[in-house]
């Protein structure tokens, strides 16, 4: 899983607007999150694995990439088009993140496929859009660093 995180980190670092890329350690659960915005926080899970041998497994990976913003925009119907466009610009960054990850693969895992993107409902001024991907890979404990 370490290789997946490092590959995602490297891929996302090519987006200059991102100010923080990290493993998700609950940073957005605090009143003042210890991140620079906009940020991406990554979770990697293995919801299903299947043994091939004692040391070899087929793994189905679930990756959640949380795109986080300190949102100060307004979006009501009384605003002009330029104001709305500025407030909704965070969607452009969400699309850039997805464009970098959809179909991304390397020698350690198969192509990422988006399965959902459901914005968190939050009472604070932050916007968090978790984008969920799935992938698969083969893990061999004999060749992995343990």
C-alpha positions in Angstrom: 0.0 0.0 0.0 3.0 2.3 0.5 3.8 2.1 -3.2 0.2 3.2 -4.0 0.4 6.2 -1.7 3.8 7.3 -3.1 2.5 7.0 -6.7 -0.6 8.9 -5.9 1.4 11.6 -4.1 3.8 11.9 -7.1 0.9 12.1 -9.6 -1.0 14.8 -7.5 2.1 16.9 -7.0 1.9 17.8 -10.7 -1.2 19.9 -9.9 0.3 23.3 -8.9 -2.8 24.5 -7.2 -2.6 21.8 -4.5 -0.8 23.1 -1.3 -1.0 19.9 0.8 -1.0 16.2 -0.1 -1.0 13.7 2.8 -2.4 10.5 4.3 -5.7 11.2 5.9 -5.1 11.2 9.6 -8.3 13.0 10.6 -6.9 16.5 9.9 -10.3 17.8 8.8 -11.8 16.8 12.1 -10.3 19.8 13.9 -11.6 23.3 14.2 -8.4 24.5 12.6 -7.1 21.7 10.3 -3.3 21.4 10.2 -3.2 21.5 6.4 -2.6 24.2 3.8 -5.6 24.7 1.4 -6.4 23.4 -1.0 -5.4 20.0 0.3 -5.7 16.3 -0.7 -6.0 13.7 2.0 -5.6 10.0 1.0 -7.0 6.8 2.4 -6.0 3.4 1.1 -8.0 0.3 2.2 -8.2 -3.4 1.1 -11.9 -4.3 1.4 -11.3 -7.7 -0.2 -8.3 -10.0 -0.6 -8.0 -13.6 -1.9 -5.2 -16.0 -1.2 -3.4 -17.5 -4.2 -0.6 -19.1 -2.1 0.5 -18.7 1.5 2.4 -15.5 0.6 0.6 -14.3 -2.6 -2.7 -12.5 -2.6 -5.0 -10.8 -5.2 -6.1 -7.5 -3.6 -9.0 -5.2 -4.3 -8.1 -1.7 -3.2 -10.3 1.1 -2.3 -8.8 4.6 -2.4 -10.5 7.7 -1.1 -9.0 11.0 -2.2 -10.5 13.9 -0.1 -10.1 17.3 -1.9 -10.4 19.9 0.9 -11.0 23.7 0.6 -11.3 26.6 3.0 -14.5 27.8 1.3 -15.3 31.5 1.6 -17.4 31.9 -1.6 -21.1 32.6 -2.0 -23.4 31.0 -4.4 -26.8 32.5 -4.1 -28.9 33.6 -7.0 -28.4 37.3 -6.3 -24.7 37.2 -7.4 -23.5 38.0 -10.9 -21.9 35.4 -13.1 -18.3 36.4 -12.4 -18.9 36.1 -8.6 -20.5 32.7 -9.0 -17.7 31.5 -11.3 -15.1 32.5 -8.7 -17.0 30.8 -5.9 -17.4 27.6 -7.9 -13.8 27.5 -9.1 -13.1 24.7 -6.5 -15.0 22.4 -8.9 -12.3 23.0 -11.5 -9.6 21.7 -9.0 -11.8 18.6 -8.2 -11.9 17.9 -11.9 -8.1 18.3 -12.3 -7.6 15.8 -9.4 -10.0 13.3 -11.0 -8.4 13.8 -14.5 -4.9 12.9 -12.9 -6.2 9.8 -11.2 -8.9 8.2 -13.4 -7.1 5.5 -15.3 -3.8 6.1 -13.5 -1.8 2.9 -13.0 1.8 1.8 -12.6 3.8 -1.5 -12.0 2.3 -1.8 -8.5 -1.5 -1.5 -9.2 -4.0 -1.6 -12.0 -5.9 1.3 -13.5 -7.9 3.5 -11.0 -11.6 3.7 -11.6 -13.8 6.3 -9.9 -16.8 4.7 -8.1 -18.3 7.8 -6.5 -17.8 11.4 -5.4 -20.1 12.5 -2.6 -19.4 15.9 -0.9 -19.3 15.8 2.9 -21.9 17.9 4.6 -20.1 20.1 7.1 -21.2 22.8 9.5 -18.0 24.8 9.2 -16.6 26.8 6.3 -14.7 23.9 4.7 -15.6 22.0 1.6 -14.5 18.4 1.4 -15.2 16.2 -1.7 -14.2 12.6 -1.2 -13.6 10.9 -4.5 -13.6 7.1 -4.3 -11.6 4.9 -6.6 -11.0 1.2 -6.9 -8.1 -0.7 -8.1 -6.6 -4.2 -7.9 -3.1 -5.6 -7.5 -1.2 -8.7 -6.6 0.8 -8.6 -3.3 3.6 -11.1 -2.8 5.0 -11.1 0.8 8.2 -12.7 -0.5 9.1 -9.7 -2.7 7.5 -7.0 -0.5 9.4 -5.1 2.1 8.1 -6.3 5.4 
